Amino acid sequence: MSKDRFEFGKNWESFSPLIDDEAIRKAEERMASLLGTRDLSGRTFLDIGCGSGLHSLVALRFGAKEIVAIDVDPDSVSTTRVVLERNWPGANKSVRHVSVFDLEKETFGEFDIVYSWGVLHHTGDMNRAIEMAAKRVKPGGLFAVALYGKTRYCNLWKRIKRWYVNATPAQQDRAERIYIRLFGFYLLLRGKRLSKHIAGYKHKRGMDFHHDVRDWIGGYPYESISPIELTRLLAPLGFELVRQNVRKRSGLFGSGNDEYLFRKRP
Ligand SMILES: C[S@@+](CC[C@H](N)C(=O)[O-])C[C@H]1O[C@@H](n2cnc3c(N)ncnc32)[C@H](O)[C@@H]1O
């Protein structure tokens, strides 16, 4: 039987022991720059597609009154529970095994901040997922979202990812090694070294290079969106763009996540 999704949770489970003070600090920097603040005191926070739980942890450290972390993958849910238990003994957190498509208002209510980093393009129906997530934002609240940008290689990567999720572990291993070798060669042509890139990787989002490579090659379902498409989708729901971090990339080695912060009109 062919598989229709990547097992993100397994990757997060094996990444989670690498979450140290430096990884947390880098994740804090990135969230602060997206939200424009380190002070979430008094605010409720919904983390959709919590993965390792690192970003829910950051929201708690920034003083969020209450966080709800959800993920469709049971291994992401158990990993987030362990990471939060280990780093945040407070009771103002709940981790639920739920899909974004089941976030009904009656059960979940609305949040001051809905945060979903690198998730909604992996759901198989990105536009509906974006709408479902956006509907959980309180009037006047914030919607922080990171989504793959459109590149000329999106269709090629979609095919590679579909192949990867159905490949044997040995084939997946080989694909990752080929990707890393080609990427190293690409860096070399630009006068950069792969070893230096890997060593400095934590300075990005507190992530680890090898887990991120697997997450990129395997991350299926896969979709991408342009800033204009996203703004058009959210405008009828009452959202205004506050800021965006959109980078131009070739897409050869990955689409990269564009970050957006929207505010819902009061
Ligand atoms: C690339 S990871 C991102 C994790 C985390 N947000 C981060 O930035 O590190 C994508 C996550 O989205 C989750 N996910 C995929 N489809 C989902 C859905 N329909 N509902 C909730 N979570 C989903 C995956 O299980 C995975 O943990």
PDBQT file of the ligand as one rigid body, heavy atoms in Angstrom, charges set to zero:
ROOT
HETATM    1  C1  LIG A 301       7.767  20.460   9.464  1.00  0.00    +0.000 C 
HETATM    2  S1  LIG A 301       6.980  20.019  10.964  1.00  0.00    +0.000 S 
HETATM    3  C2  LIG A 301       6.986  21.579  11.817  1.00  0.00    +0.000 C 
HETATM    4  C3  LIG A 301       6.984  21.427  13.313  1.00  0.00    +0.000 C 
HETATM    5  C4  LIG A 301       7.048  22.715  14.127  1.00  0.00    +0.000 C 
HETATM    6  N1  LIG A 301       5.944  23.589  13.856  1.00  0.00    +0.000 N 
HETATM    7  C5  LIG A 301       8.348  23.444  13.921  1.00  0.00    +0.000 C 
HETATM    8  O1  LIG A 301       8.356  24.541  13.396  1.00  0.00    +0.000 OA
HETATM    9  O2  LIG A 301       9.384  22.897  14.308  1.00  0.00    +0.000 OA
HETATM   10  C6  LIG A 301       5.307  19.819  10.486  1.00  0.00    +0.000 C 
HETATM   11  C7  LIG A 301       4.411  19.282  11.593  1.00  0.00    +0.000 C 
HETATM   12  O3  LIG A 301       3.045  19.427  11.182  1.00  0.00    +0.000 OA
HETATM   13  C8  LIG A 301       2.336  18.286  11.574  1.00  0.00    +0.000 C 
HETATM   14  N2  LIG A 301       1.114  18.169  10.775  1.00  0.00    +0.000 N 
HETATM   15  C9  LIG A 301       0.995  17.736   9.490  1.00  0.00    +0.000 A 
HETATM   16  N3  LIG A 301      -0.301  17.712   9.113  1.00  0.00    +0.000 NA
HETATM   17  C10 LIG A 301      -1.011  18.159  10.181  1.00  0.00    +0.000 A 
HETATM   18  C11 LIG A 301      -2.413  18.354  10.421  1.00  0.00    +0.000 A 
HETATM   19  N4  LIG A 301      -3.335  18.064   9.487  1.00  0.00    +0.000 N 
HETATM   20  N5  LIG A 301      -2.799  18.832  11.624  1.00  0.00    +0.000 NA
HETATM   21  C12 LIG A 301      -1.878  19.108  12.595  1.00  0.00    +0.000 A 
HETATM   22  N6  LIG A 301      -0.546  18.921  12.420  1.00  0.00    +0.000 NA
HETATM   23  C13 LIG A 301      -0.110  18.456  11.237  1.00  0.00    +0.000 A 
HETATM   24  C14 LIG A 301       3.332  17.171  11.376  1.00  0.00    +0.000 C 
HETATM   25  O4  LIG A 301       2.964  15.989  12.051  1.00  0.00    +0.000 OA
HETATM   26  C15 LIG A 301       4.609  17.801  11.894  1.00  0.00    +0.000 C 
HETATM   27  O5  LIG A 301       4.810  17.568  13.260  1.00  0.00    +0.000 OA
ENDROOT
TORSDOF 0
